[in-house]
Amino acid sequence: MAVPVTAPAEPARRVSARLFVRLKLRVMGNNFRGQGWRIALFVGGVLLGLWFAAGGFLLLAAPGFAGEPRYALMTAAFGGGLLVLGWLLLPLVFFGVDETLDPARFALLPLSRRALVGGLFAAALVSVPVLAMLVATAGLVVTAGALGGWPAALAAVVGVLAGLLLCVAASRAVTSAFATMLRSRRVRDLAAVLLAVVAALLGPLQIVVLAALRDADWDRLAGVAGVVGWTPFGAPWTVGVDVAEGRAWAAPVKLLITVVAIGVLLWWWSRSLESAMVGAAGAAPAKTRRAPTGGAVAQLFPKMLGWAGRDRFGALVARECRYWWRDARRRANLITIAVVGVFVPVMVNLGGPGFVASEQGVEFTGDSSPVLVSLSMLFVGVLASVTLANQFGFDGSAYAANVVAGVPGRLELLARMAAFSVYVVPMLGVVSVVIAVVLGEPGWIGVAAGALLAAYGAGLAINGYLSVLGAYSLPETSNPFAMNTGAGMAKSMLTLLSMVVSTAAAVPMVVAAALLGDAWLWLALPLGAAYGVGAALLGSYLAGDVLDRRQPELLATVTPRR
């Protein structure tokens, strides 16, 4: 009897980063196939990114054209530091990150952590923001070349490329770690508090900076720029200037600082990425809970919804409330609202030209007014409602349950508005009280609250329409900041349209504050609340009819394409 001979197993081929790049390009091409609107948004995003990149190029190249080495150092250090901060914060607050290659889909493949991180990092470099930043930071190369010739320009090229890698690594590490943290309900409250505190410091920091710039000591600023240049925020961007000024020895040291920072960020990303893939982040041993009293109905309705009726509307509100509390993607948007509500009013009302620097510190010399307060509250209320501009995108294919159940469009939108308001309206109330206390005008609480409620209600009405007509799909991933390719541009355009129209709808509150004088202090709260509630009800009524006609198309739009 012949014994079968088994061939030795072939060694696993090494997976290169180039395969991940090719895979991303293939997925992007498949997502664009038959989707003309996605192609248009992508092209629009490329053109818009290049437009801003050209402006950044001119700003960074200006010191070289003017032949000012001191300004070149400050531009490179401070401008580069702002770029790194932008890549750290903007994905968390507004744009999100391109997650065309979802890390969770690689969980069952025999890939080492190093190969996976390297491949995803290389794929992340293939994006419109990276291209725009490369064009903008080329201005530093021009400046270095104008001041120090081709050796300085060559050093600047290496520094710019290293800084670009640093920005992408920082963005990926922070968003991945924050996504992991948000999945743990034990730390989400702490994360919200920390973000709010950091955001609250932006207003006072802006005040100090503006006051200092009036009587700026440029020699001292040059010293600060020199210090920033030795940190990861400014090290890669100042390499070319150092070579141009005869400090060639500093270039390798600063590049080493940058490389170490990139390595630490990639290591941090790899740790949070592994947790995201296995879905074990924040997991804790299951606790034994007593069975809830009252049966399944009482278990569905949280205690804070004791006012909701035990009917179809109440069930929809209860479901949406649980989604907003438990879904990491939605929680991220709630934290964004809290952050914006904290620092925008402070920045607008206290960050103006009424501050000067003196021996006693920074002093407030200007006066705020009910009109200015109403205007700043208008902006906060509009931003709070923008989250619902793609509310059906959060559901994805799960929205099919509502379509099959035949939920009326008006009831659907009204329930979603009510559930979202359960979390947002208390935040708006806190913002109203805080800004009035900070300004030392407790009598303006009604003015602030009225403007907030009016703008928020008008925004709910406008975003009800936008969520039905302009919805887009979101990737099926555990990262709440992930976006499909081209969806970042769609989100930006949708947000801009929502803010413009919602602000226009709420402008009567500012006009009334300017015309009615002291009488508006008493009328703002009741009229603003009535205006906001009426606008929201009218919006749900009108947009609900559109939703009834577009339910199948909406389901197809928000269902992610694999």
Protein Blocks (a to p, Z undefined) as FASTA:
>chain_A
ZZdddddddddddddfklmmmmmmmmmmmmmgoplklmmmmmmmmmmmmmmmmmmmmmmm
mmmmnopaklmmmmmmmmmmmmmmmmmmmmmmmnopadfbafklmmmpccdfklmmmmmm
mmmmncfklmmmmmmmmmmmmmmmmmnojmlmmmmmmmmmmmmmmmmmmmmmmmmmmmmm
mmpmklmmmmmmmmmmmmmmmmmmmmmmmmmmmmccfklmmmmmmmmmmpmklmmmmmmm
mmmnopamlmmmmmmmmmmmmmmmmmmmmmmmmmmmnopghiacdddddddehijmlmmp
cfklmmpccbfklmmmmmmmmmmmmmmklmmmmmmmmmmmmmmmmmmmmmmmkbccdfkb
ccdfbdcdfklmmmmmmmmmmmmmmmmmmmmmmnmmmlmmmmmnopafklmmmmmmmmmm
mmmmmmmmmmmmmmmmmnopaklmmmmmmmmmmmmmmmmmmmmmmmmmmgccddddfbfk
bccehklmmmmmmmmmmmmmmmmmmmmmmmmmmmnmmmlmmmmmmmmmmmmmmmmmmmmm
mmmmmmmmmmmmmmmmmpccZZ
